[in-house]
Amino acid sequence: MRFDVITLFPELFAPLLSAGVTRRAFESGQVELRLWNPRDFAEGNYRRVDDRPFGGGPGMVMLAEPLERCLQAIGQNQAVTGLTTTECRPVVLFSPIGARLNHASVQSWADSDGAVLLCGRYEGIDQRFIDRHVTHQISLGDFVLSGGEIAAMALLDAVARLQPGVLNDEGSHQFDSFNPAIDGLLDSPHYTRPEVWRGEAVPDALLSGHHERIARHRREQSLATTARWRPDVIEAVRSAGRLSAADEAYLRSLL
């Protein structure tokens, strides 16, 4: 898959490509990443990419024309490399009005051919460009960032770690929080050596070697953690019919 990122700060993506386990996805070519600076497609000596908003107000707005030229260059490059043009591929803008990124949407992007990721800056992007070219809008949550780069890196990291062979343990992501393998619950707590640390011992079930007991302990801890920190998720899982009678009994016992 290939992601083309339109950003005024391509240097921000260097750590993503060179550090951590997810770099394997980029080094192996499983996820191809190309960075495009719209300033390279702006006119004039100053390569201006923004201007004052009509109607007044604080801040600046990114110009539509350099962004469109950049998008056209991406399409031409994709055609040369054998990919479809941008008219057939998603163009994603990271925006507060977008749908919130979750595990299901990350999985769908991980199974896709990629997309063009547009990182806005300043007060925003000329709405006419958004209306003409943007096919998806994504938000990380109900807050505002200085630009879309952090959101783009969050999506790329989440997609990269789902690629085969990227994580040391092939199946480790199957038990991540919100994963269908654990019915969308939060992950259970984890422990390692020593068995007793500052007077706190590892739960007996995890030391028992009994697989069914361990599985039940982890399920109960996932239920307890989710009920405490994300009761909305518990209700969603319940509504989807993914709680067993034993799960419901354990949740009642917590009360």
C-alpha positions as CSV (number, residue, x, y, z in Angstrom):
1,M,0.0,0.0,0.0
2,R,1.1,3.6,-0.6
3,F,0.4,6.7,1.4
4,D,1.2,10.1,-0.1
5,V,1.4,12.9,2.6
6,I,0.9,16.5,1.8
7,T,2.6,18.5,4.5
8,L,4.5,21.8,5.0
9,F,6.8,20.0,7.4
10,P,7.9,16.7,5.9
11,E,10.9,16.6,8.3
12,L,8.4,15.7,11.1
13,F,8.0,12.2,9.6
14,A,11.6,11.2,9.8
15,P,11.4,9.5,13.2
16,L,8.4,7.4,12.1
17,L,10.5,6.0,9.2
18,S,13.6,5.3,11.3
19,A,12.6,4.4,14.8
20,G,10.6,1.8,16.6
21,V,9.2,-1.5,15.3
22,T,6.9,0.1,12.8
23,R,9.8,1.2,10.8
24,R,10.0,-2.4,9.5
25,A,6.7,-1.8,7.6
26,F,8.4,1.1,5.7
27,E,11.8,-0.5,5.3
28,S,10.2,-3.7,3.9
29,G,8.0,-1.7,1.5
30,Q,4.8,-3.1,3.0
31,V,3.8,0.5,3.5
32,E,5.2,3.0,1.1
33,L,5.3,6.6,2.2
34,R,6.0,9.6,0.0
35,L,6.1,13.2,1.3
36,W,5.0,16.2,-0.7
37,N,5.4,19.9,0.3
38,P,2.8,22.2,-1.3
39,R,5.3,25.0,-1.1
40,D,7.1,23.3,-4.0
41,F,4.0,24.0,-6.1
42,A,3.4,27.6,-5.0
43,E,4.2,30.6,-7.2
44,G,6.3,33.7,-6.6
45,N,9.6,34.3,-4.9
46,Y,8.2,33.6,-1.5
47,R,6.4,30.4,-2.5
48,R,3.3,31.5,-0.6
49,V,0.9,28.9,0.5
50,D,-1.5,30.9,2.7
51,D,-3.4,34.2,2.7
52,R,-5.8,36.2,4.9
53,P,-9.4,34.9,5.2
54,F,-12.2,36.7,3.5
55,G,-14.5,38.3,6.1
56,G,-11.6,39.0,8.4
57,G,-10.6,37.1,11.5
58,P,-7.4,35.8,13.0
59,G,-4.9,33.6,11.4
60,M,-4.3,32.6,7.8
61,V,-5.9,30.1,5.4
62,M,-4.1,27.6,3.1
63,L,-4.5,28.4,-0.6
64,A,-6.3,26.0,-2.8
65,E,-4.1,26.4,-5.9
66,P,-0.8,25.0,-4.5
67,L,-2.6,22.1,-2.9
68,E,-4.3,21.2,-6.2
69,R,-1.1,21.4,-8.1
70,C,0.5,19.1,-5.5
71,L,-2.4,16.7,-5.8
72,Q,-2.0,16.6,-9.5
73,A,1.7,15.9,-9.2
74,I,0.9,13.0,-6.9
75,G,-1.6,11.6,-9.5
76,Q,1.0,11.9,-12.3
77,N,3.6,10.1,-10.1
78,Q,1.2,7.4,-9.2
79,A,0.4,6.8,-12.9
80,V,4.1,6.6,-13.7
81,T,4.6,4.0,-11.0
82,G,1.6,1.9,-12.1
83,L,-0.9,3.1,-9.5
84,T,-4.3,4.6,-10.2
85,T,-4.7,8.4,-10.2
86,T,-5.8,10.3,-7.2
87,E,-9.3,10.6,-8.7
88,C,-9.7,6.9,-7.8
89,R,-8.0,7.0,-4.4
90,P,-9.1,8.5,-1.1
91,V,-8.0,12.0,-0.1
92,V,-8.0,12.2,3.7
93,L,-8.1,15.5,5.6
94,F,-7.4,15.5,9.3
95,S,-10.0,17.8,10.8
96,P,-12.1,18.3,14.0
97,I,-15.3,17.7,12.0
98,G,-14.1,14.3,10.8
99,A,-15.2,10.9,12.1
100,R,-13.2,9.8,15.1
101,L,-10.4,7.3,14.3
102,N,-11.0,3.9,16.0
103,H,-9.8,0.3,15.6
104,A,-12.3,-0.6,13.0
105,S,-11.3,2.3,10.7
106,V,-7.6,1.7,11.3
107,Q,-8.2,-2.0,10.2
108,S,-10.0,-0.8,7.1
109,W,-7.1,1.4,6.1
110,A,-4.6,-1.4,6.9
111,D,-6.5,-3.6,4.4
112,S,-6.6,-0.8,1.7
113,D,-4.3,0.3,-1.0
114,G,-3.5,3.5,0.8
115,A,-4.5,7.1,0.4
116,V,-3.4,10.7,0.1
117,L,-3.2,12.3,3.6
118,L,-3.6,16.0,3.7
119,C,-2.1,17.8,6.7
120,G,-3.7,21.2,7.2
121,R,-2.1,24.1,9.0
122,Y,-2.9,27.7,10.2
123,E,-6.7,28.4,10.5
124,G,-7.6,25.8,7.9
125,I,-7.8,25.1,4.2
126,D,-9.8,26.9,1.6
127,Q,-13.2,25.2,1.7
128,R,-13.4,25.0,-2.1
129,F,-10.4,22.7,-2.2
130,I,-12.0,20.5,0.4
131,D,-15.3,20.3,-1.4
132,R,-13.6,19.5,-4.7
133,H,-11.0,16.9,-3.6
134,V,-11.4,15.6,-0.1
135,T,-13.2,12.3,0.2
136,H,-12.7,11.5,3.9
137,Q,-12.2,13.6,7.1
138,I,-10.7,12.0,10.2
139,S,-10.4,13.3,13.8
140,L,-8.3,12.0,16.7
141,G,-10.7,13.5,19.2
142,D,-12.4,16.6,20.5
143,F,-9.4,18.9,20.5
144,V,-7.4,20.9,18.0
145,L,-3.8,20.3,17.0
146,S,-1.4,22.8,15.4
147,G,-1.5,20.8,12.2
148,G,-2.5,17.4,10.7
149,E,1.0,15.9,10.9
150,I,0.6,14.2,14.3
151,A,-2.8,12.8,13.3
152,A,-1.3,11.5,10.0
153,M,1.6,9.8,12.0
154,A,-0.9,8.3,14.4
155,L,-2.8,6.7,11.5
156,L,0.4,5.6,9.7
157,D,1.8,4.0,12.9
158,A,-1.5,2.2,13.7
159,V,-1.7,0.9,10.1
160,A,2.0,-0.1,10.0
161,R,1.8,-2.2,13.1
162,L,-1.0,-4.3,11.7
163,Q,1.1,-5.4,8.7
164,P,2.5,-9.0,8.8
165,G,5.9,-9.4,10.4
166,V,6.1,-5.9,11.8
167,L,5.6,-6.8,15.4
168,N,8.0,-9.4,17.0
169,D,5.0,-11.6,18.0
170,E,2.8,-12.0,15.0
171,G,-0.4,-12.3,17.0
172,S,0.3,-9.7,19.7
173,H,-2.0,-7.0,18.1
174,Q,-4.9,-9.5,18.1
175,F,-5.3,-8.8,21.8
176,D,-5.0,-5.0,21.7
177,S,-7.6,-2.9,23.3
178,F,-10.8,-2.5,21.1
179,N,-9.8,-5.6,19.0
180,P,-12.6,-8.0,18.0
181,A,-10.5,-10.8,19.4
182,I,-11.4,-9.5,22.9
183,D,-14.8,-8.3,21.8
184,G,-13.8,-4.7,21.6
185,L,-13.0,-4.4,25.4
186,L,-9.9,-2.8,26.8
187,D,-6.8,-5.0,27.2
188,S,-6.2,-6.6,30.6
189,P,-3.2,-5.5,32.8
190,H,0.2,-7.0,32.1
191,Y,3.0,-8.1,34.5
192,T,6.6,-9.3,34.2
193,R,9.5,-10.1,36.6
194,P,10.0,-10.0,39.5
195,E,7.0,-11.8,40.8
196,V,6.8,-9.5,43.8
197,W,7.7,-5.8,43.4
198,R,7.6,-3.4,46.3
199,G,5.2,-5.7,48.2
200,E,2.8,-6.2,45.2
201,A,2.6,-9.7,43.8
202,V,1.6,-10.8,40.4
203,P,-1.9,-12.3,40.4
204,D,-1.9,-16.0,41.2
205,A,-3.9,-16.9,38.1
206,L,-1.1,-15.7,35.8
207,L,1.4,-17.9,37.6
208,S,-0.8,-21.0,37.7
209,G,0.1,-22.4,34.3
210,H,-3.6,-23.3,33.8
211,H,-4.6,-21.9,30.4
212,E,-8.3,-21.7,31.1
213,R,-7.8,-20.0,34.5
214,I,-5.4,-17.5,32.9
215,A,-7.9,-16.8,30.0
216,R,-10.7,-16.3,32.5
217,H,-8.6,-14.0,34.7
218,R,-7.6,-11.9,31.7
219,R,-11.2,-11.7,30.5
220,E,-12.4,-10.6,33.9
221,Q,-9.7,-8.0,34.2
222,S,-10.6,-6.7,30.7
223,L,-14.2,-6.4,31.9
224,A,-13.2,-4.6,35.1
225,T,-10.8,-2.2,33.4
226,T,-13.4,-1.3,30.7
227,A,-16.2,-0.9,33.2
228,R,-14.1,1.4,35.3
229,W,-12.5,3.6,32.6
230,R,-14.8,3.2,29.6
231,P,-18.4,2.3,30.7
232,D,-19.6,3.5,27.2
233,V,-17.6,0.6,25.7
234,I,-19.2,-1.9,28.0
235,E,-22.6,-0.7,26.9
236,A,-21.6,-1.0,23.2
237,V,-20.3,-4.5,23.7
238,R,-23.4,-5.4,25.6
239,S,-25.7,-4.0,22.9
240,A,-23.7,-6.0,20.3
241,G,-24.5,-9.2,22.3
242,R,-20.9,-10.0,23.0
243,L,-21.2,-10.4,26.8
244,S,-21.7,-13.9,28.1
245,A,-23.8,-14.8,31.1
246,A,-20.5,-15.3,33.0
247,D,-19.4,-11.8,31.9
248,E,-22.6,-10.3,33.2
249,A,-22.3,-12.1,36.5
250,Y,-18.8,-10.9,37.0
251,L,-19.8,-7.3,36.1
252,R,-22.6,-7.5,38.7
253,S,-20.1,-8.7,41.3
254,L,-18.0,-5.6,40.8
255,L,-20.9,-3.5,42.0
